[in-house]
Amino acid sequence: MSDHGADTPAPFRFVSSNRRVREDRRFVAGHGHYAADVLPEGTLHVALVPSRYPAARIIAIDGTAALAMPGVHYVLTGEELSGAVEPLMNGLDTPNVRRFPLAVGQARYAGEWVAAVVADTRALAEDAAEKVKVGYEPLPFLVSAEQALDPASPPVHPPHGSNVLMDKQFVWGEVDRHFAESPRHLSFRVTWGRNSTVPIETFGVTAAWDPWQQMLDVWASIQMPKYSDQISRALRIRTNCVRVHQDVDVGGSYGVKRGIKHTVLVAYLSRRLNRPVRLIEDRLENMRAGDMHGPERIFDVDIAFDDAGIVRSMKMRALDNAGAYAGRAPFQLGKPIGAIVGPYKIESVAYRAQSVTTNKGGQEAVRGFGQAPTNYAIETAINKVARVLGLDPVEVRRRNFIRRDEFPYLIPSGTRYDSGDYHTVVAKVLKHVDYDALKAERDRLRASGLLAGIGIAACLEPSGGNSSFEPLLNEKNTTSTWMDSARINVDGMGFITVTIHTTSSGQGHETLAATVVAEVLQVDPERIRVVRPDTLASLPSNSPVGSRMAIMLGGACFHAAQKLKDKLVRIGAFRLGVDPAAATYDAGAVIDPASGSRLEWADLVTLGHRQFHLLPPGTEPGLDASHIMQVPTGTELPKDGRVQMYPCHSFEFHVVLVAIDPDLGKPEIRRYVIGHDCGTVINPHIVKGMTLGGIAHGLGATLLEEFVYDDEGQMLTQSFMDYLLPSSHEVPEVEIVHHVTPSPFTVFGQKGSGESGYLGSPAAISGAVNDAVADLGLFFDKLPIRISAISDAVAAARAAQTEEKQSA
């Protein structure tokens, strides 16, 4: 992999410098602290009894044989659990789509947990789970989203009245007029296959209830806002009786590690049995019933454009298969509204967002929260416009891009893009890749007998967002606050400790916090310790979701450090006998420029901690500061179907060259270049890692990964033998071209990067494959594009061409 830096030097001491990621030291040495490393004395273990059927009434559960086995302590059913806990929260107002950690009365997908067995060891629990007898009455089922729209389809939740969870129609701008005035229209359908992030570490949680302190301790590999709140609500206990230990490292997530049903299950068992209880998913449990599937979406798109390729209007219908329960899955149709036109000046949009329930496993938040599928649909539209008109796909994008001098730019759905310089990023990438030479190489490969194509994708990464897509889709939700926080303490010896109030999901938050605080206080980041207190000792936070931590945690650290620096300057200036406005701060010292007198860091620490009599009147002793930060621009609820959702918008531009052996059908990526602009980069190593990982993730979604169900409602891809992940053989060398367009809404001009790479790579790679097969009259409209699909389609097309020549 190669890296090509920005041409704009950053005026910072530590921000944007290539400093080591501090978390890597313990991870590389094998000293991470993960959920499976937590094992309190006397811990019991859980194994689960899954449903064999995609839909079945539960007649009876008999755990007698299991309970007779040595070391087995309990068999829990959904009937018992549902009587003791509240239903898990739904994002939508769908009170009759009720969900509990164990099925109650009816199983709604193959693999759904119907009982839990508790034993001294996981192995004993698994053996005992096989002894649990469940009587079922199979019911009609469905796995197709389109079938779910039929009012006569088998109901997944009969009390709900239909299988439609959400059907929202938005019209922004004069869509009908723009379509009527446009000389050209095109329509198409594309499908995004169900896949996920599939972290190395499955979800794990341990819960221990202390009846004497009335305290529930929880250790989990989570990435979830309001986790302790939801535990409290479900278990009907006070939130200050729930202590989530946030110092647990998370072995990969990118959205999927919510785990609330796992947690409520083991927490109830811990209270019931008065012992610590642990559930660590095995891979089968994780993939089949771990609430970790991502979107499964059908897009129907209509585009209105002119002979120059200028797109005036778009109609998009997105139909999403949420699986058996609502959860937050429908909201993945909401986030894309904040960038519904991508980086383009499309004047009007009609968007219909439909979410349905079927007898498949449940969805959860997956990297980008629905943005990558929408980008795939938008970029496919742009490629089709280019092909219809015989124009270069890069040129069509250039003609439709928002120009640098048009920012801040208001898109039809109500979001104002903060900043960007799309034309410059594209120019830098094309210069780096030598676009004419790349096209010549594609033609050379074609002449050699290979199928070859170039894929182009330009997309945005909305970042730093609040929860405004939730009230947009559920009017009963009136939440407008989506904060994050930090606290800084300088102890009596002068050492700095920063507390951050989130879990770790591998994004380098400790490095981020130390770098930002060091930049403001002008001290070496290595002198700063960063810690995560438990939830009872934490300030409010909404966790690492939505590419928000550089903006929100970075911003909170910045403002807390500024408060601390201001206090140091006031203390120093008072002691030096000068006005604070006249004093200067430099590398931890306060200076009187007029006399040259100065107080060093140690002097200021002594004053703050030990010499109250020398402090300015009204000054509290000690040196600490905290800050709780609200999302920039995220201060209002949606109005008239329009919403300011995310304050910042990173930009990425992908260029991919793919070669395909026409007999084998296997795509090989020969060149991959991405231009990336996420504003000011806090730590280049972290951003680079995010981008490379995101491209690999997108490659898997495009060519390999899918949770496939058969006509009997059974999931076929339950292990890595069937659910195929990209390896080092498939992931190419990636060349990154940087550019910096600072955001006006953040403290250093930073934007988000946690979803980078992934948001555009599926569109780019699929575009390259379709360019490679276009001369055969082929177009692959469903992801993933499997090798078998390519080879079969190519063989059929060639045979048809041969037959046509012979008949001629």
C-alpha positions in Angstrom: 0.0 0.0 0.0 1.2 3.5 -0.8 0.4 6.8 0.6 0.5 10.2 -1.0 0.2 13.1 1.3 -1.7 16.4 1.1 -0.1 19.5 -0.3 -1.4 21.6 2.6 0.9 21.5 5.7 -0.9 21.5 9.0 0.1 24.2 11.5 0.0 21.9 14.5 2.5 20.4 17.0 0.9 17.0 17.3 -2.3 16.9 15.3 -1.7 15.3 11.8 1.7 14.0 12.8 2.7 10.4 12.2 2.7 9.3 15.8 2.3 5.8 17.0 -1.2 4.7 17.9 -0.9 4.1 21.6 -3.4 1.3 21.8 -1.3 -0.8 19.4 1.3 -1.4 22.0 -0.9 -3.6 24.2 -2.8 -5.1 21.3 0.3 -6.3 19.4 1.8 -7.6 22.6 -1.3 -9.6 23.4 -2.3 -7.5 26.4 -5.7 -6.3 25.4 -8.5 -6.7 27.9 -11.4 -8.3 26.1 -14.8 -9.5 27.3 -13.6 -13.2 27.3 -10.8 -12.2 29.6 -13.3 -11.3 32.3 -14.1 -14.3 34.5 -15.3 -13.6 38.0 -15.0 -16.4 40.6 -18.0 -18.7 40.4 -19.1 -17.7 36.9 -21.7 -19.8 35.2 -21.9 -20.2 31.4 -24.8 -20.1 29.0 -25.6 -22.1 25.9 -28.6 -21.6 23.7 -31.3 -23.7 22.2 -32.2 -22.5 18.7 -35.3 -22.9 16.8 -35.2 -25.4 13.9 -38.0 -23.6 12.1 -38.3 -20.2 10.5 -41.8 -19.9 11.9 -43.3 -22.1 14.5 -45.6 -22.0 17.5 -43.8 -23.2 20.7 -46.1 -25.8 22.2 -43.9 -26.9 25.1 -40.3 -26.8 26.4 -39.0 -29.7 28.6 -35.7 -29.2 30.3 -35.9 -32.1 32.7 -33.2 -34.2 31.0 -30.9 -31.2 30.8 -31.4 -30.4 34.5 -30.6 -34.0 35.5 -27.1 -33.6 34.1 -24.2 -32.9 36.6 -23.1 -29.3 36.6 -26.3 -27.9 35.0 -28.0 -25.2 37.1 -31.0 -23.8 35.1 -33.0 -23.9 32.0 -34.7 -20.6 31.2 -37.6 -20.2 28.8 -39.0 -17.2 27.1 -42.2 -17.5 29.0 -40.4 -17.0 32.3 -38.1 -14.3 31.1 -40.9 -12.3 29.4 -42.8 -12.1 32.7 -39.8 -10.6 34.5 -38.4 -8.1 31.9 -39.7 -5.4 29.6 -39.7 -6.0 25.8 -36.5 -4.7 24.1 -36.8 -1.3 22.6 -37.9 -0.7 19.1 -36.8 2.4 17.2 -40.2 2.8 15.5 -43.6 3.2 17.1 -44.5 -0.5 16.6 -45.7 -1.6 20.0 -47.1 -4.9 18.7 -43.7 -6.0 17.3 -42.5 -7.2 20.7 -39.1 -8.7 21.2 -37.5 -10.5 24.1 -34.1 -12.2 24.4 -35.8 -15.6 24.1 -38.8 -16.4 21.8 -42.1 -16.1 23.5 -44.9 -18.3 22.2 -43.6 -18.3 18.7 -40.2 -18.7 16.9 -39.8 -16.2 14.1 -36.6 -17.3 12.3 -34.4 -20.4 12.1 -31.8 -20.1 14.8 -33.9 -17.8 17.1 -33.2 -18.6 20.8 -36.0 -20.4 22.4 -34.3 -21.4 25.7 -31.1 -20.9 27.6 -29.2 -23.5 29.6 -26.8 -22.5 32.4 -24.0 -24.8 33.6 -20.6 -24.8 35.2 -18.8 -24.7 31.8 -19.8 -23.8 28.3 -19.2 -27.3 27.2 -21.6 -28.7 29.8 -24.1 -26.1 28.8 -23.9 -27.0 25.2 -24.3 -30.7 25.9 -27.3 -30.0 28.1 -28.9 -27.7 25.5 -29.1 -30.8 23.2 -31.2 -32.5 25.8 -33.8 -29.8 25.9 -37.0 -30.9 24.2 -39.0 -28.4 22.3 -42.4 -29.1 20.9 -43.2 -27.0 17.8 -46.1 -26.5 15.5 -44.6 -25.2 12.2 -46.3 -22.1 10.7 -46.2 -20.5 7.2 -43.2 -18.2 6.7 -41.6 -15.8 4.3 -38.1 -14.6 3.5 -38.8 -12.2 0.6 -39.2 -8.5 1.2 -41.4 -8.1 -1.8 -43.6 -11.0 -0.6 -43.8 -9.2 2.8 -45.5 -6.2 1.1 -48.4 -8.5 0.1 -51.2 -8.1 2.7 -51.9 -11.8 2.2 -48.4 -12.8 3.2 -47.9 -14.9 6.4 -47.7 -12.5 9.3 -44.4 -12.5 11.2 -46.1 -10.6 14.1 -49.9 -11.2 13.8 -50.8 -8.5 16.3 -49.0 -5.8 14.2 -51.6 -6.3 11.4 -49.1 -6.5 8.5 -45.4 -7.2 7.7 -44.7 -3.5 6.9 -42.8 -1.8 9.7 -42.3 1.5 7.9 -43.4 3.1 4.7 -42.4 6.8 4.4 -42.6 8.9 1.3 -40.5 12.1 1.0 -40.7 14.6 -1.8 -38.0 17.3 -1.8 -38.3 19.9 -4.6 -40.3 19.9 -7.8 -39.7 16.3 -8.9 -42.6 16.1 -11.3 -41.7 19.3 -13.1 -38.0 18.4 -13.4 -38.9 15.0 -14.8 -41.3 16.5 -17.3 -38.8 19.1 -18.5 -35.9 16.6 -18.8 -35.3 15.1 -22.3 -33.9 11.9 -21.0 -35.0 9.4 -18.3 -33.7 6.0 -17.3 -35.0 3.4 -14.7 -33.2 0.5 -13.1 -33.2 -1.8 -10.2 -30.2 -2.9 -8.1 -30.1 -5.1 -5.0 -27.7 -5.0 -2.0 -27.2 -8.4 -0.5 -27.4 -9.0 3.3 -23.8 -9.0 4.8 -22.1 -7.6 7.8 -18.8 -6.7 9.5 -18.2 -10.2 11.0 -15.6 -9.2 13.6 -12.9 -11.7 14.7 -14.4 -11.5 18.2 -18.0 -12.6 18.6 -20.2 -10.8 21.1 -19.5 -11.6 24.7 -21.0 -10.4 28.0 -20.6 -11.2 31.7 -23.0 -10.0 34.3 -22.7 -10.2 38.1 -25.5 -9.1 40.4 -24.6 -8.1 44.0 -27.8 -8.2 46.1 -26.2 -6.5 49.1 -25.1 -3.5 47.1 -28.0 -3.7 44.7 -25.5 -3.5 41.8 -25.3 -5.1 38.5 -21.8 -5.2 37.0 -21.5 -5.8 33.3 -18.5 -6.5 31.1 -19.3 -6.6 27.4 -17.8 -6.2 23.9 -20.2 -3.4 23.1 -20.6 -0.5 20.7 -23.9 0.9 21.7 -25.4 4.2 22.8 -27.4 4.2 26.0 -26.5 0.7 26.8 -26.8 1.0 30.6 -30.1 2.8 30.1 -31.6 0.0 28.1 -30.4 -2.6 30.6 -32.0 -0.7 33.4 -35.3 -0.3 31.5 -35.5 -3.9 30.5 -34.7 -5.3 33.9 -36.8 -2.7 35.8 -34.0 -1.5 38.0 -32.6 1.9 38.5 -29.9 3.0 36.1 -27.6 3.8 39.0 -27.8 0.1 39.9 -26.1 -0.8 36.6 -22.3 -0.4 36.3 -21.0 -1.1 32.8 -17.2 -1.4 32.8 -16.1 0.6 29.8 -12.4 -0.4 30.0 -13.2 -3.6 28.1 -11.5 -3.7 24.7 -13.7 -4.6 21.7 -12.3 -6.9 19.1 -13.9 -5.3 16.1 -17.5 -4.0 15.7 -18.2 -1.2 13.1 -21.7 -0.9 14.5 -22.9 -4.5 15.0 -22.0 -5.0 18.7 -25.3 -3.9 20.4 -25.9 -7.2 22.3 -28.7 -5.9 24.4 -30.6 -9.2 24.2 -27.5 -11.1 25.3 -27.0 -8.7 28.2 -30.6 -8.8 29.5 -30.5 -12.6 29.3 -27.4 -13.0 31.4 -28.3 -10.2 33.8 -31.6 -11.8 34.6 -29.9 -15.2 35.1 -27.3 -13.6 37.4 -30.0 -12.1 39.6 -32.0 -15.3 39.5 -29.1 -17.6 40.4 -27.1 -15.1 42.5 -23.9 -16.0 40.5 -22.0 -14.2 37.7 -23.2 -15.5 34.4 -21.4 -15.3 31.0 -22.4 -15.7 27.4 -19.8 -15.8 24.7 -21.2 -16.5 21.3 -19.7 -19.2 19.1 -19.5 -18.3 15.4 -22.6 -20.2 14.6 -24.7 -18.3 17.2 -23.1 -15.0 16.1 -23.9 -15.5 12.4 -27.3 -17.1 12.7 -28.9 -15.2 15.6 -26.4 -12.6 16.9 -28.3 -9.6 15.7 -25.4 -8.7 13.4 -26.8 -8.8 9.9 -26.7 -5.7 7.8 -29.1 -4.2 5.3 -30.7 -6.3 2.6 -32.1 -3.7 0.2 -33.8 -3.4 -3.2 -33.5 -0.1 -5.0 -35.8 1.1 -7.8 -34.3 4.3 -9.2 -35.5 6.7 -11.9 -33.2 9.5 -13.1 -34.1 12.6 -15.1 -31.2 14.2 -17.1 -30.3 16.1 -20.2 -28.1 15.5 -23.2 -25.1 16.9 -21.4 -25.5 14.4 -18.6 -26.7 16.9 -16.0 -29.0 15.1 -13.6 -31.9 17.2 -12.5 -34.0 14.9 -10.4 -34.1 11.4 -8.9 -36.8 9.1 -7.7 -35.6 6.3 -5.4 -37.6 3.6 -3.7 -35.6 1.6 -1.1 -37.2 -1.6 0.2 -35.3 -3.1 3.2 -35.7 -6.6 4.6 -35.3 -6.0 8.4 -35.7 -9.6 9.4 -37.9 -10.9 12.2 -37.8 -7.9 14.5 -37.7 -4.1 14.0 -34.9 -3.0 16.4 -33.0 -0.1 14.8 -32.9 -1.7 11.3 -35.5 0.7 9.7 -33.4 3.7 10.7 -30.7 2.5 8.3 -33.1 3.9 5.6 -33.0 7.3 7.4 -29.3 8.2 7.6 -28.9 8.3 3.8 -31.4 11.2 3.7 -28.6 13.4 5.0 -26.6 12.8 1.8 -29.4 11.6 -0.5 -27.9 13.3 -3.6 -24.3 12.3 -2.9 -21.8 15.0 -4.0 -24.1 16.1 -6.9 -26.3 19.1 -7.6 -29.4 17.1 -8.1 -32.3 19.6 -7.7 -35.1 17.4 -6.5 -35.6 14.0 -5.0 -38.6 11.7 -4.3 -37.6 9.0 -1.7 -39.7 6.2 -0.5 -38.3 4.2 2.4 -39.9 0.9 3.1 -38.9 -1.6 5.8 -40.6 -5.0 6.2 -40.3 -7.8 8.6 -39.7 -11.4 7.4 -38.6 -14.7 8.9 -34.9 -14.0 8.8 -32.4 -13.0 11.5 -32.5 -9.5 12.7 -30.5 -6.6 11.4 -28.4 -4.2 13.4 -26.3 -1.1 12.7 -23.5 -1.9 10.2 -20.7 0.5 9.2 -22.2 3.5 7.4 -25.7 2.7 8.8 -27.3 2.3 5.3 -25.2 4.9 3.5 -23.0 2.4 1.5 -26.0 0.7 -0.2 -27.5 4.1 -1.1 -24.2 5.3 -2.5 -24.1 2.1 -4.6 -27.5 3.0 -6.1 -26.6 6.6 -6.8 -23.3 5.8 -8.4 -24.9 3.1 -10.5 -27.2 5.8 -11.8 -24.4 8.1 -12.7 -22.6 5.2 -14.5 -25.8 4.5 -16.5 -26.1 8.1 -17.5 -22.6 8.1 -18.8 -23.1 4.9 -20.8 -26.4 6.0 -22.3 -24.7 9.3 -23.5 -21.4 7.7 -24.5 -19.6 10.0 -22.0 -16.7 9.2 -19.7 -18.0 8.4 -16.2 -15.5 10.8 -14.7 -16.7 13.6 -16.9 -20.3 13.1 -16.0 -19.4 13.3 -12.3 -17.4 16.5 -12.9 -20.4 18.1 -14.6 -22.7 17.3 -11.7 -20.4 17.9 -8.8 -21.1 20.7 -6.3 -18.3 23.3 -6.8 -16.0 24.5 -4.1 -17.3 28.0 -4.1 -20.9 26.8 -3.6 -20.3 25.6 0.0 -22.0 25.5 2.4 -24.5 23.8 0.0 -28.1 23.0 0.9 -29.4 19.7 -0.6 -33.1 19.1 -1.2 -33.6 17.0 1.9 -32.6 19.9 4.2 -29.0 19.1 5.1 -26.3 21.8 4.4 -23.0 20.3 3.4 -20.2 22.0 5.3 -17.3 22.1 2.8 -15.6 20.2 0.0 -13.4 20.5 -3.1 -14.4 17.5 -5.1 -13.0 18.7 -8.5 -9.5 19.1 -7.0 -9.6 15.6 -5.3 -10.6 14.1 -8.6 -7.9 16.0 -10.5 -5.2 14.8 -8.0 -6.4 11.2 -8.3 -6.5 11.2 -12.1 -3.0 12.7 -12.2 -1.7 10.1 -9.8 -3.2 7.2 -11.6 -2.5 8.6 -15.1 -6.1 8.1 -16.2 -5.3 8.0 -20.0 -2.6 5.3 -19.3 -5.1 3.4 -17.1 -7.7 3.3 -19.9 -4.9 2.2 -22.3 -4.1 -0.6 -19.9 -7.7 -1.7 -19.8 -7.8 -1.8 -23.6 -4.5 -3.8 -23.7 -6.0 -6.4 -21.2 -9.1 -6.6 -23.4 -7.0 -7.2 -26.5 -5.1 -10.0 -24.6 -8.4 -11.9 -24.2 -9.3 -10.8 -20.7 -12.4 -8.9 -19.7 -11.3 -5.7 -18.2 -13.1 -2.6 -16.8 -12.6 0.6 -14.9 -14.8 1.5 -12.0 -15.4 5.0 -10.7 -17.2 6.1 -7.5 -17.5 9.4 -5.8 -19.3 9.6 -2.5 -19.7 11.4 0.8 -19.2 10.2 4.4 -21.7 12.1 6.6 -20.0 12.3 10.0 -20.4 13.5 13.5 -24.2 13.2 13.4 -27.0 13.4 15.9 -30.0 11.2 16.1 -32.2 13.4 13.9 -33.0 10.6 11.5 -34.9 8.9 14.3 -37.5 11.7 14.9 -37.7 12.0 11.1 -38.9 8.4 10.9 -40.7 8.3 14.2 -42.4 11.5 15.2 -42.9 10.4 18.8 -39.1 10.6 19.2 -38.2 14.1 20.1 -34.5 13.6 20.9 -32.3 16.4 19.7 -29.3 15.9 22.0 -26.5 13.6 20.9 -23.6 14.7 23.1 -20.1 13.5 24.0 -17.8 14.4 26.8 -14.3 14.5 28.3 -12.8 15.4 31.7 -9.2 16.4 32.3 -7.4 16.3 35.6 -3.9 17.5 36.5 -2.8 15.9 39.7 -0.7 17.4 42.4 2.5 16.1 40.8 1.7 17.7 37.5 0.6 14.6 35.5 -2.4 14.7 33.2 -5.2 12.2 33.1 -8.0 12.4 30.6 -11.2 10.4 31.1 -13.3 9.5 28.1 -16.7 8.1 28.7 -17.2 5.5 25.9 -16.3 2.0 25.1 -13.4 1.1 22.8 -14.2 -0.3 19.4 -10.8 -0.2 17.9 -10.8 3.3 16.5 -7.9 4.6 18.6 -9.9 6.9 20.9 -7.1 7.0 23.5 -4.7 8.3 20.8 -7.3 10.8 19.7 -7.9 12.2 23.1 -4.2 12.4 24.1 -3.3 14.1 20.8 -6.1 16.7 21.1 -5.4 17.6 24.7 -1.6 17.7 24.0 -2.2 20.0 21.1 -4.1 22.5 23.3 -1.9 22.3 26.4 1.3 22.0 24.3 2.7 19.1 26.1 4.0 15.7 24.9 1.0 13.3 24.3 3.1 10.5 25.9 2.8 12.4 29.2 -1.0 12.0 29.1 -2.8 9.0 30.4 -6.3 8.3 29.0 -8.7 6.2 31.0 -12.3 5.0 30.7 -14.3 5.0 33.9 -17.4 2.8 34.4 -20.8 4.3 33.5 -21.5 5.4 37.1 -18.4 7.6 37.1 -18.9 8.9 33.5 -20.3 12.1 32.0 -22.9 11.7 29.3 -21.8 10.1 26.0 -23.4 8.6 22.9 -20.6 6.2 22.1 -18.5 5.7 18.9 -21.2 5.5 16.2 -21.7 7.5 12.9 -18.1 8.5 12.3 -18.5 11.0 15.1 -15.6 10.5 17.6 -13.0 12.7 15.9 -15.6 15.4 15.8 -17.4 14.9 19.1 -14.8 13.3 21.4 -12.1 15.4 19.8 -14.2 18.5 20.3 -15.0 17.7 23.9 -11.4 17.1 24.7 -10.4 20.3 22.9 -12.9 22.4 24.8 -12.1 20.8 28.2 -8.4 21.5 27.5 -9.1 25.1 26.6 -11.0 25.5 29.9 -8.0 24.1 31.8 -5.6 26.3 29.9 -7.7 29.4 30.5 -7.6 28.5 34.3 -3.8 28.1 34.2 -3.4 31.4 32.4 -5.6 33.2 35.0 -3.7 31.6 37.9 -0.3 32.5 36.3 -1.3 36.0 35.3 -2.6 36.8 38.8 0.7 35.6 40.4 2.7 37.6 37.8 0.6 40.6 38.4 -0.6 41.1 34.9 -4.0 41.0 33.1 -4.8 37.5 31.8 -5.4 39.0 28.4 -1.8 40.2 28.3 -0.3 37.0 29.4 0.8 34.3 27.0 0.8 30.5 27.3 3.7 28.4 25.8 4.3 24.7 26.3 2.9 24.7 29.8 4.3 28.0 31.0 2.5 31.3 31.5 4.6 34.3 30.5 4.4 38.1 31.0 5.7 39.3 27.6 6.5 42.7 28.9 8.9 41.7 31.6 9.8 38.2 30.4 8.8 36.7 33.8 7.4 33.2 33.6 5.8 30.5 35.7 6.6 27.0 34.5 4.2 24.0 34.6 5.5 22.9 38.0 4.9 26.3 39.4 1.3 26.4 38.1 0.6 23.0 39.5 1.9 24.0 43.0 -0.2 27.1 42.9 -3.3 25.2 41.9 -3.0 22.4 44.3 -1.1 23.8 47.3 -1.3 27.6 47.5 -4.9 28.6 47.7 -3.8 31.9 49.3 -2.1 32.9 46.0 -5.0 32.0 43.7 -7.2 34.7 42.1 -10.3 35.4 44.2 -13.2 33.0 43.5 -10.9 30.3 42.0 -11.5 26.7 43.0 -8.4 24.8 44.0 -7.2 22.0 41.9 -6.6 21.8 38.1 -9.4 20.0 36.3 -12.0 20.7 33.6 -14.7 18.9 31.8 -16.9 19.6 28.8 -20.1 18.1 27.3 -20.4 18.8 23.7 -23.5 18.9 21.5 -23.3 18.1 17.8 -22.4 21.2 15.7 -25.5 22.3 13.6 -27.5 19.5 15.3 -29.8 21.6 17.4 -33.3 21.2 15.9 -35.8 18.5 15.2 -36.8 17.7 11.6 -39.3 20.1 10.0 -41.5 19.4 7.0 -39.6 16.3 6.1 -36.3 18.1 6.0 -33.4 17.7 8.5 -29.9 18.9 9.2 -28.5 15.6 10.1 -24.7 15.6 10.0 -22.4 18.6 10.4 -19.5 17.3 8.3 -19.1 15.5 5.0 -15.9 13.7 4.1 -15.4 12.9 0.4 -13.8 10.0 -1.3 -13.1 9.2 -5.0 -12.3 5.7 -6.1 -10.7 4.5 -9.3 -10.4 0.7 -9.8 -9.1 -1.4 -12.7 -10.4 -5.0 -12.7 -9.4 -7.9 -15.0 -11.5 -11.0 -15.3 -10.6 -14.4 -16.8 -13.6 -15.0 -19.0 -13.5 -18.7 -18.4 -13.1 -18.6 -14.6 -15.1 -15.5 -14.0 -12.9 -14.4 -11.1 -12.3 -10.6 -10.8 -8.8 -9.5 -10.1 -8.2 -6.0 -9.0 -5.1 -4.7 -10.8 -5.1 -1.1 -9.6 -6.9 0.6 -6.7 -6.6 4.3 -6.0 -8.7 6.3 -3.6 -8.7 10.1 -3.1 -9.7 10.9 0.4 -10.6 14.2 2.1 -11.7 14.0 5.7 -10.6 17.5 6.6 -7.8 17.8 9.1 -6.4 14.4 10.0 -5.8 13.9 13.7 -3.7 10.8 13.3 -2.7 9.6 9.8 -2.1 6.0 10.9 -5.7 5.6 12.2 -7.3 7.2 9.1 -5.2 5.0 6.8 -6.2 1.9 8.7 -9.9 2.9 8.6 -9.7 3.5 4.8 -7.8 0.3 4.0 -10.1 -1.8 6.2 -13.2 -0.1 4.7 -12.1 -1.0 1.1 -11.6 -4.6 2.1 -15.0 -4.6 3.8 -16.6 -3.2 0.6 -14.8 -5.7 -1.6 -16.3 -8.5 0.5 -19.8 -7.0 0.2 -19.3 -6.6 -3.6 -17.9 -10.0 -4.6 -18.1 -12.5 -1.7 -20.1 -11.9 1.4 -23.8 -12.7 1.9 -26.1 -14.3 4.4 -28.1 -16.6 2.2 -31.4 -18.2 3.1 -33.0 -21.1 1.1 -36.6 -21.6 0.2 -37.1 -23.4 3.5 -36.1 -20.4 5.5 -32.8 -21.9 6.6 -29.6 -19.8 6.5 -27.0 -21.6 4.4 -24.0 -19.4 5.2 -23.5 -20.3 8.8 -19.7 -20.6 8.9 -16.7 -19.2 7.1 -16.8 -22.2 4.8 -19.8 -20.7 3.2 -19.8 -17.0 4.2 -16.7 -16.0 2.2 -14.4 -13.2 3.5 -11.7 -11.5 1.4 -8.2 -12.6 2.2 -4.8 -11.2 1.4 -5.2 -12.8 -2.0 -8.2 -10.7 -2.9 -7.4 -7.4 -1.2 -5.2 -5.4 -3.5 -2.5 -2.8 -2.8 -4.3 0.4 -2.2 -2.9 3.8 -3.1 -4.3 6.7 -1.1 -4.2 10.3 -2.4 -4.9 12.8 0.4 -6.5 16.2 0.3 -7.6 18.5 3.1 -10.7 20.6 3.1 -11.2 21.7 6.7 -14.7 21.8 8.1 -15.8 25.1 9.5 -17.8 23.4 12.2 -15.0 21.5 14.1 -12.1 22.6 16.3 -9.3 21.6 14.0 -11.3 21.3 10.8 -11.5 17.5 11.2 -14.3 15.3 9.7 -15.2 11.7 10.2 -13.3 8.7 8.7 -14.6 5.6 10.5 -16.7 4.6 7.5 -14.2 5.6 4.9 -13.4 3.3 2.0 -16.4 1.1 2.6 -18.9 3.8 1.5 -17.6 3.9 -2.1 -15.7 0.7 -2.8 -18.8 -1.5 -3.5 -19.9 1.1 -6.1 -16.4 1.3 -7.6 -15.7 -2.4 -7.8 -19.1 -3.3 -9.1 -18.8 -0.6 -11.7 -15.5 -2.0 -12.8 -17.0 -5.5 -13.2 -19.9 -4.1 -15.2 -17.6 -2.1 -17.4 -15.7 -5.3 -18.1 -18.7 -7.2 -19.3 -20.7 -4.4 -20.9 -19.6 -5.3 -24.4 -21.2 -8.7 -23.9 -24.5 -7.0 -23.2 -24.3 -7.9 -19.5 -25.1 -6.0 -16.3 -24.9 -7.4 -12.8 -27.6 -5.7 -10.8 -27.2 -7.6 -7.5 -24.5 -7.7 -4.9 -22.5 -9.7 -4.2 -21.5 -10.5 -7.8 -20.3 -14.1 -7.4 -17.6 -15.7 -9.5 -20.2 -18.4 -10.6 -22.6 -15.7 -11.7 -19.9 -14.0 -13.8 -18.7 -17.2 -15.4 -22.2 -18.5 -16.2 -23.4 -15.2 -17.6 -20.2 -14.7 -19.7 -20.5 -18.3 -21.1 -24.1 -17.8 -22.0 -23.4 -14.4 -23.6 -20.6 -15.8 -25.7 -22.7 -18.8 -26.7 -25.4 -16.4 -27.8 -22.9 -14.3 -29.8 -21.5 -17.4 -31.5 -25.0 -18.6 -32.4 -25.9 -15.2 -33.8 -22.8 -15.2 -36.0 -23.4 -18.7 -37.3 -27.1 -17.9 -38.1 -25.9 -14.7 -39.9 
